[in-house]
Amino acid sequence: MGGTAIEQFVLQVTNEALVLTLIASAPAVVGSLIVGLAMALFSATTQVQEQTLSFVPKVIAVFIILAVTGPWVGAFLLRFAQLCFTGFVPLLR
């Protein structure tokens, strides 16, 4: 079940792309989940039923998380781009 070199490379790139998508989105999604849960608990305990009370803190938290984790995610993207560009050249020969 070896497959050709091109098939193996495409599978590797696809696998890396899926993992990279999970890694890149996880901090923002988890942070938004935590802030949303905290805002829901606050809203339930104070009985304030305002929709923007949940939305605005989540947006601010996601922006802060993306600013903090941006260089880390950028390093992963750079490594993935290098994998793609350096991996294609040997397959074309």
Secondary structure, 3 states (H helix, E strand, C coil): CCCCHHHHHHHHHHHHHHHHHHHHHHHHHHHHHHHHHHHHHHHHHHCCCCCHHHHHHHHHHHHHHHHHHHHHHHHHHHHHHHHHHHHHHHHHC
